[in-house]
Amino acid sequence: MTPTTHDPIVVADVVLDAALAADADAVTIEADADRYAIRVARQGEVLAMSLIDATVAADTIARLGYIARLDPSADRAITGRTRIRSCDTQRDLVLTIAPGAQPRAELMFLRCDTKPKQVEPKVGDLVGHYTIHSAIGAGGMGSVYEVEHVALRRRAALKILQRTVIARDAESGERFLREAQATARIRSPHVVEVYDFGYLDDGRPYFVMELLAATTLADRLDHSALSVRTAITIARKIVAGLVAAHAHGVVHADVTPSNVLLAPDQVKLIDFGLAQLREHRSAIATKEITATPMYVSPEQLAGEPAIEASDQYSFGCVLFEMVAGRTPFHTGTTQDICLDHVHTPAPRVTSPYGQVPGPLAAVIARCLEKDPRKRYSSMLAVGTALEEVEVML
């Protein structure tokens, strides 16, 4: 595949035709030094690569976005799906575009000739390059399995989006995969590493992440507080993970103790973006929650999408619980708790281990401001404030 034209429409057509002709399952268009590389791949193996001018690449990505009916004015990663044909071959194209000074496009090609019945993987089944070893657990958003890479013999965890989520929201699969792709680009010791992602034969998306022998912060708390020093140590690592995520334009949207893994000398955030797969309706009006009620931000409850400041509010709830042994708002019905998040000032944090240092209480209070504009300017600023508190202890 060697595009020899500067016409982005022709280049886009060449890319799509080449991918279909090669029965490829993925194409990436991304910056490579001072030019752009187009890579066509099947099952992780690069079948063809071509270098093109950056300006042509940006226009080609825009053209592909037009084909997939994506909003060209979007300022965050967006995903679209459309059907494409070449001769007698047709595929469903799932396109993700990350905008910016150096835009990036990821194309995945799905077979659309048949619609296999949804069947849960079982021990011994092969999913992509991974063999299923055992089921780890299942929740409202996804099922998790322990798997092993066929060639590398590396154990990992594979998460599949629940069919009920897709049935409720047809676009949730693309958003699930988009979040996995975004998380895979984060490099932080405090964010779970994502190795791979793809689709099952029935069209459901999955991603593969590192397998950890860990417990959750929720298990560690279990309605009991931590010492101030321990709470700050864990909190600073959570903040570091969120700083890394936000630097890549990724909002967690559901920062809770259940989404924080604790292993020896390790603190890692998991499940980025899954809360955003839920419906964006007002939780107070509909009695449906877009994130975990004890930790959800006022703006999410108003039906707004989660932003970086929303992660900060949820983090403030988690830090409050680590110090006090309970969340800021925890009594009454779910709707009562949601209303408290929106209208009731957060109580001053206390600890069963003694007086909470004033500077720490001030950090928590600022994170829990109702108005996002009154919170810290960034999670990096939160980390700086916590570092100053730790030095004082």
C-alpha positions in Angstrom: 0.0 0.0 0.0 1.7 3.2 -1.2 -0.5 6.2 -1.7 1.1 8.4 -4.3 -1.4 11.3 -4.3 -1.9 14.3 -2.1 -5.6 14.0 -2.4 -6.9 13.0 1.0 -10.1 11.5 -0.5 -8.0 9.2 -2.7 -5.7 8.3 0.2 -8.7 7.4 2.4 -10.1 5.2 -0.3 -6.7 3.5 -0.8 -6.4 2.8 2.9 -9.9 1.3 3.1 -9.5 -0.7 -0.1 -6.1 -2.1 1.0 -7.5 -3.1 4.4 -10.4 -4.9 2.9 -8.3 -6.6 0.3 -5.8 -7.8 2.9 -8.6 -8.9 5.3 -7.0 -6.7 7.9 -8.7 -6.1 11.2 -6.9 -2.8 12.1 -5.3 0.3 10.7 -3.6 3.1 12.5 -2.7 6.5 11.2 -0.3 8.3 13.6 2.6 10.6 13.8 6.0 9.0 13.2 8.9 11.5 13.6 8.2 14.4 11.1 5.8 12.3 9.0 2.8 10.1 9.5 2.7 6.3 9.3 -0.2 4.3 8.0 -0.1 0.7 9.3 -2.4 -2.1 8.2 -2.5 -5.1 10.5 -4.2 -8.4 11.1 -4.1 -10.1 14.5 -1.3 -7.8 15.6 0.9 -8.5 12.6 1.7 -5.4 10.4 0.9 -6.3 6.8 1.8 -3.0 5.2 3.1 0.4 6.1 3.4 3.7 4.3 4.7 7.1 5.3 2.8 10.2 4.2 3.0 14.0 4.7 1.5 15.3 8.0 -0.8 17.7 6.3 -2.1 14.9 4.0 -2.5 12.6 6.9 -4.5 15.2 8.9 -6.8 15.7 5.9 -7.1 12.0 5.4 -8.2 11.5 9.0 -10.7 14.2 8.6 -12.0 12.5 5.4 -12.4 9.2 7.3 -14.2 11.0 10.1 -16.6 12.3 7.5 -17.2 8.8 6.2 -18.0 7.6 9.8 -20.2 10.7 10.4 -18.0 12.1 13.2 -18.2 15.6 14.5 -15.2 17.5 13.1 -15.4 20.1 15.9 -15.0 17.6 18.8 -12.1 18.4 21.2 -11.9 14.9 22.6 -11.5 11.4 21.2 -14.6 10.3 19.3 -15.8 7.0 17.8 -18.1 6.2 15.0 -19.3 3.2 13.1 -20.3 2.7 9.5 -20.4 0.0 6.9 -18.0 0.0 4.0 -17.8 -2.1 0.8 -15.1 -2.9 -1.8 -16.0 -5.3 -4.6 -17.7 -8.2 -3.0 -16.3 -7.5 0.5 -18.1 -5.5 3.2 -17.1 -4.8 6.8 -18.3 -2.6 9.6 -15.7 0.1 10.3 -15.2 1.3 13.8 -13.2 4.5 13.7 -11.7 6.4 16.7 -10.1 9.8 16.1 -8.0 11.5 18.8 -7.9 15.2 17.8 -5.1 17.7 18.5 -2.0 19.1 17.0 -1.1 15.6 15.8 -4.4 13.8 15.3 -4.5 10.0 15.4 -6.9 7.6 13.8 -7.5 3.9 14.8 -9.7 1.8 12.4 -11.1 -1.6 13.3 -12.9 -3.8 10.8 -15.6 -6.2 11.9 -17.2 -8.9 9.9 -20.9 -8.0 9.3 -22.0 -11.0 7.2 -23.4 -12.9 10.1 -24.5 -12.1 13.7 -23.4 -15.0 15.9 -25.4 -15.8 19.0 -23.8 -14.2 22.1 -22.1 -16.9 24.1 -20.0 -16.3 27.2 -16.4 -17.6 26.8 -15.5 -20.8 28.7 -12.3 -22.3 29.9 -10.1 -23.2 27.0 -11.7 -20.8 24.5 -9.4 -18.6 22.5 -10.2 -14.8 22.5 -7.8 -13.0 20.2 -4.3 -14.1 21.3 -5.5 -15.2 24.8 -6.7 -18.5 26.2 -9.4 -18.4 28.9 -8.2 -20.0 32.1 -10.9 -19.1 34.6 -13.7 -16.6 35.4 -12.7 -14.0 38.0 -16.0 -12.2 38.5 -18.8 -10.3 36.9 -20.5 -7.0 37.6 -23.1 -4.7 36.1 -20.7 -3.5 33.4 -18.5 -6.4 32.5 -17.3 -9.9 33.1 -13.6 -10.5 33.9 -11.6 -13.7 33.1 -8.0 -14.8 33.8 -6.3 -15.4 30.5 -2.9 -16.3 29.1 -1.2 -15.0 26.0 -0.7 -17.9 23.7 2.8 -17.0 22.6 4.2 -15.0 25.5 2.7 -17.2 28.2 1.9 -14.0 30.2 -1.2 -14.1 32.4 -3.6 -11.2 32.2 -7.2 -10.2 32.9 -9.7 -9.9 30.1 -12.8 -7.8 30.6 -15.9 -8.1 28.3 -18.7 -5.5 28.2 -22.0 -7.0 29.4 -24.6 -7.7 26.8 -27.2 -5.9 28.9 -25.2 -2.6 28.6 -25.1 -2.9 24.8 -28.8 -3.7 24.7 -29.6 -0.5 26.6 -27.2 1.7 24.6 -26.2 0.6 21.1 -23.2 3.0 21.1 -21.8 1.8 24.5 -19.5 -0.8 22.8 -17.7 1.9 20.8 -17.3 4.1 23.9 -16.1 1.1 26.0 -13.4 0.3 23.4 -12.5 4.0 23.0 -11.8 4.2 26.8 -9.7 1.1 26.7 -7.7 2.5 23.8 -7.2 5.8 25.7 -6.2 4.0 28.9 -3.7 1.9 27.0 -1.8 5.0 26.1 -1.5 6.1 29.8 1.9 5.2 31.3 1.7 5.4 35.1 2.6 3.0 37.9 -0.7 4.0 39.4 -3.0 3.1 36.4 -3.7 -0.5 35.5 -1.9 -1.3 32.3 -4.1 -2.2 29.3 -2.3 -4.5 26.8 -4.8 -5.2 24.1 -8.4 -4.8 23.0 -10.8 -6.1 20.3 -14.1 -7.7 19.6 -15.6 -11.1 20.2 -17.2 -12.9 17.3 -20.6 -11.7 18.4 -19.5 -8.1 18.3 -19.0 -7.4 22.0 -15.8 -5.4 22.8 -13.2 -6.6 25.3 -9.9 -5.4 26.6 -6.9 -7.1 28.2 -5.2 -5.7 31.2 -2.5 -6.6 33.7 -3.5 -9.2 36.3 -2.8 -8.2 39.9 -2.8 -10.1 43.1 -4.5 -7.3 44.9 -7.4 -6.2 47.1 -9.5 -3.1 46.7 -9.4 0.0 48.8 -13.1 -0.7 49.6 -12.1 -4.0 51.2 -9.3 -2.3 53.1 -11.6 0.3 54.5 -14.6 -1.9 55.2 -16.3 0.9 57.2 -13.1 1.6 59.2 -10.8 4.7 58.9 -7.1 4.7 58.1 -4.5 6.7 59.9 -4.0 10.2 58.4 -0.5 9.3 57.3 -1.6 6.1 55.5 -4.6 7.9 53.9 -2.3 10.6 52.5 0.2 8.0 51.2 -2.6 6.2 49.3 -4.3 9.4 48.2 -1.1 10.8 46.6 -0.8 7.7 44.5 -4.4 7.9 43.4 -3.8 11.6 42.5 -0.7 10.6 40.5 -2.8 8.1 38.5 -5.5 10.7 37.8 -2.8 13.3 36.8 -1.4 10.8 34.2 -4.9 10.0 32.9 -6.0 13.7 32.6 -2.7 14.5 30.8 -4.0 12.1 28.1 -7.5 13.5 28.1 -9.0 10.6 29.9 -11.5 11.2 32.7 -12.1 8.3 35.1 -15.8 9.3 35.8 -16.2 6.8 38.8 -13.4 7.3 41.3 -14.4 5.0 44.2 -12.6 2.7 46.7 -13.8 -0.2 44.6 -11.9 1.1 41.6 -8.6 1.4 43.5 -6.4 -1.7 43.7 -4.0 -2.2 46.6 -1.1 -4.6 46.2 2.2 -4.6 48.1 3.8 -1.2 47.5 1.3 -0.6 44.7 -1.9 1.6 44.3 -3.6 1.3 40.9 -6.7 2.8 39.4 -9.0 0.5 37.3 -12.2 0.8 35.2 -11.6 4.1 33.5 -14.6 5.6 31.8 -17.1 2.8 32.6 -19.4 5.2 34.4 -19.8 7.2 31.2 -21.3 4.2 29.5 -24.4 4.7 31.7 -27.2 7.0 30.6 -26.5 10.7 30.9 -29.9 11.6 32.4 -30.3 13.5 35.6 -30.0 11.0 38.4 -32.1 13.1 40.8 -34.9 13.4 38.3 -34.9 9.7 37.2 -33.5 8.0 40.3 -30.8 6.5 38.1 -27.2 7.1 39.0 -24.5 7.8 36.4 -21.8 6.8 38.9 -21.5 5.4 42.4 -23.9 7.4 44.6 -21.6 7.9 47.6 -18.9 9.5 45.4 -20.7 11.1 42.5 -20.2 14.8 41.7 -23.0 17.4 41.6 -22.5 18.1 37.9 -22.8 14.4 37.0 -26.1 14.3 39.0 -27.3 17.2 36.9 -26.8 15.1 33.8 -23.6 16.7 32.7 -20.7 14.5 31.4 -17.9 13.9 33.8 -14.9 16.2 33.6 -11.5 16.4 35.3 -13.1 18.4 38.2 -15.6 15.6 38.6 -12.8 13.1 39.3 -11.5 15.6 41.8 -14.9 15.7 43.7 -15.1 11.9 43.7 -11.5 11.7 44.9 -12.4 14.1 47.7 -15.2 11.7 48.8 -12.7 8.8 48.8 -10.1 10.8 50.9 -12.9 11.8 53.3 -13.8 8.2 53.8 -10.2 7.1 54.3 -9.8 9.6 57.1 -13.3 9.4 58.7 -14.3 5.9 58.0 -17.4 7.0 56.2 -18.3 9.1 53.1 -19.4 12.8 53.4 -23.0 11.8 52.7 -24.1 8.4 53.6 -27.6 8.5 55.4 -31.1 8.2 53.9 -32.1 6.9 50.6 -30.0 7.0 47.4 -32.0 10.0 46.3 -31.3 11.7 49.6 -27.6 11.1 49.2 -27.7 12.5 45.7 -29.6 15.6 46.9 -27.0 16.1 49.6 -24.2 16.0 47.0 -26.0 18.8 45.1 -27.2 21.0 47.9 -25.7 20.2 51.3 -22.3 21.5 52.3 -19.8 18.7 53.1 -19.3 18.2 56.8 -15.9 18.8 58.3 -13.9 15.7 58.2 -13.1 14.0 61.6 -11.0 10.9 62.4 -11.3 8.3 65.2 -7.6 8.5 65.5 -7.6 12.1 66.7 -7.7 15.6 65.3 -7.4 16.0 61.5 -4.7 18.5 60.6 -6.3 21.7 59.4 -4.5 21.8 56.0 -5.7 18.3 55.2 -9.3 19.2 56.1 -8.9 22.3 53.9 -7.8 20.1 50.9 -10.7 17.8 51.3 -13.2 20.7 51.7 -11.9 22.3 48.5 -12.2 19.1 46.5 -15.8 18.8 47.7 -16.9 22.3 46.5 -20.2 22.1 44.7 -19.1 24.4 42.0 -16.3 22.8 39.9 -14.8 26.2 39.4 -14.1 26.5 43.1 -12.1 23.2 43.3 -8.4 23.0 42.5 -7.4 23.9 39.0 -6.2 20.4 38.4 -5.3 17.1 40.1 -1.7 18.2 39.9 -2.6 21.1 42.2 -4.3 18.6 44.5 -1.1 16.5 44.6 1.0 19.5 45.4 -1.4 20.5 48.3 -1.2 16.9 49.7 2.6 16.9 49.5 2.7 20.1 51.5 0.4 18.5 54.1 2.5 15.3 54.3 5.7 17.4 54.9 4.0 19.0 57.9 3.1 15.7 59.6 
